[in-house]
Amino acid sequence: GVANTDALLYDDELQSIAAAHPDNFRLDYALSREQSNVKGGKMYIQDKVEEYSDEVFDRLDNGAHMYFCGLKGMM
């Protein structure tokens, strides 16, 4: 998660992985200054995890790995 699309980290690399492995890789962004969560507030990574919670926990239960990327002070 980052504030704006101009601050995306590793975007080119992650887009390449997503294109190469569409069935095994989900890429989404939490952009706090550009997106709103379901309650109308700023979008943060925890909102995305909640949005996809069924899929997230199903995949984790089946051996998936999850990567969060953002500023260490905000994790």
N, C-alpha and C positions, 0 to 999 in steps of 0.2 A: 504494500500500500504506500502511496505517495499522495501529495497534494494535487498535482496536475500532470497531464500527459507529457509535458515537456521534461518531467523529472523521472520518467520510467527507467528502471534499472534493468540492464541486460535484455531489453526488449527485442532486439534483432535476434539474439540467440534463442530466446524463449519462443518467439514466433516461428523460427525454423524447426524447433523441436515439436511444437504443436502441429505444424504442417506435415511433418514426417511421421507422426504417431497420433493421428486424430482419435483413435479408439482408446489410447492409453494415457493421454495427457490432456488435462483441462487447464486452460490459461484464462485467467480473469483478473481484473484490476479493481482495487478499491481506491478511488480518487476522491479524497475528502473535499476538495474545492470544486469538483465538477459533477459529482454524483450525489444523490440523496438516498438514504436508506428508506425502508418501508414506513418508518415513522416520520419521515420528512426531515430528519437531521442529516448531518454529514455522514458520508459513507466511509466506514473503517473496515479493516480486515475482519474483525469479529462479526460484522454485519454480513459479510460474504460467507463466512463459515456457517453462520446461522441460516442464511438463505439456501445453502447447499448441504445442510447438515445430514440429511438422510444419505446422500451420495458420499459425502466425506467419510462418515463413519462406516458405511458399507465397504468402501474401498480400503480404509485403514484396517478393518477387520479381515480383509482378504489380502493383506500384505503390501498395500500401497505405501508410498512415501509421500510426504507433503513438504513443500518448500515455501517458506514465507520470506519475503524480501522487503526491506524497508530500513528506516533509520533505527539503529539499535536503541536509542533513547526512547523510542515510542513503542517498543515491543513489550 
